[in-house]
Amino acid sequence: MVAANSLALEAQLEERPLAKKQEALLDDGIEKEGEKTGEDSDEKGQDKPDEKPAHVKKALLKNDDTELQRVNKVRILSELASMILK
């Protein structure tokens, strides 16, 4: 079972599905901003290359995510409670 889990973790590290999804979201946001800026520049007749995007999407991944640690604590506490109640 440990070997299967380690293989699954290695595959996830190589595939990085959430990181790829975040990159895709950022790319979509940049493309939409480019389209919006292009429409605005056509209307005004001038480009503003130094203008920063008004809205940046929030990152999908967090470096300080502690959800797995919390789940592990809950699992340990539930196992402990089941041992005590036996």
C-alpha positions as CSV (number, residue, x, y, z in Angstrom):
1,M,0.0,0.0,0.0
2,V,2.8,2.4,0.8
3,A,4.4,1.7,-2.6
4,A,1.1,2.5,-4.3
5,N,0.8,5.7,-2.4
6,S,4.3,6.8,-3.2
7,L,3.8,6.0,-6.9
8,A,0.6,8.1,-6.8
9,L,2.4,11.0,-5.1
10,E,5.2,10.9,-7.6
11,A,2.7,11.0,-10.5
12,Q,1.0,14.0,-9.0
13,L,4.3,15.8,-8.5
14,E,5.2,15.2,-12.2
15,E,1.7,16.1,-13.5
16,R,1.1,19.0,-11.1
17,P,-2.6,19.3,-12.1
18,L,-3.5,22.2,-9.8
19,A,-0.4,24.2,-10.8
20,K,-1.3,23.7,-14.5
21,K,-4.8,24.8,-13.8
22,Q,-3.6,27.9,-12.1
23,E,-1.3,28.7,-15.0
24,A,-4.2,28.3,-17.4
25,L,-6.4,30.6,-15.3
26,L,-3.6,33.2,-15.3
27,D,-3.1,32.9,-19.0
28,D,-6.9,33.3,-19.6
29,G,-6.9,36.4,-17.4
30,I,-4.0,37.9,-19.3
31,E,-5.6,37.2,-22.7
32,K,-8.9,38.8,-21.5
33,E,-7.1,41.8,-20.3
34,G,-5.3,42.1,-23.6
35,E,-8.6,42.0,-25.5
36,K,-10.1,44.5,-23.2
37,T,-7.1,46.8,-23.5
38,G,-7.1,46.4,-27.3
39,E,-10.8,47.5,-27.4
40,D,-10.1,50.5,-25.1
41,S,-7.1,51.6,-27.2
42,D,-9.2,51.4,-30.4
43,E,-11.8,53.7,-28.8
44,K,-9.3,56.2,-27.4
45,G,-6.9,56.0,-30.4
46,Q,-3.8,55.5,-28.2
47,D,-2.1,52.6,-26.4
48,K,-1.0,52.6,-22.8
49,P,1.7,49.9,-22.6
50,D,2.8,50.8,-19.0
51,E,-0.7,50.3,-17.6
52,K,-1.0,47.4,-15.2
53,P,-4.0,45.0,-15.2
54,A,-6.7,46.3,-12.9
55,H,-7.6,42.8,-11.5
56,V,-5.3,39.9,-10.8
57,K,-6.9,36.6,-10.0
58,K,-6.2,35.1,-6.6
59,A,-3.7,32.2,-6.7
60,L,-5.3,28.7,-6.7
61,L,-2.4,27.2,-4.7
62,K,-1.2,28.5,-1.3
63,N,2.3,27.9,0.2
64,D,0.8,28.0,3.7
65,D,-1.9,25.5,3.2
66,T,-2.3,23.4,6.4
67,E,-5.4,21.4,5.4
68,L,-3.5,18.1,5.2
69,Q,-2.0,18.7,8.7
70,R,-5.5,19.4,10.0
71,V,-6.9,16.2,8.4
72,N,-4.1,14.2,9.9
73,K,-4.8,15.5,13.4
74,V,-8.5,14.7,13.0
75,R,-7.6,11.2,11.8
76,I,-5.3,10.7,14.8
77,L,-7.9,12.0,17.2
78,S,-10.7,9.7,15.8
79,E,-8.4,6.7,16.0
80,L,-7.5,7.6,19.6
81,A,-11.2,8.0,20.5
82,S,-12.1,4.7,18.9
83,M,-9.3,3.0,21.0
84,I,-10.5,4.6,24.2
85,L,-14.2,3.6,23.6
86,K,-13.3,-0.1,22.9
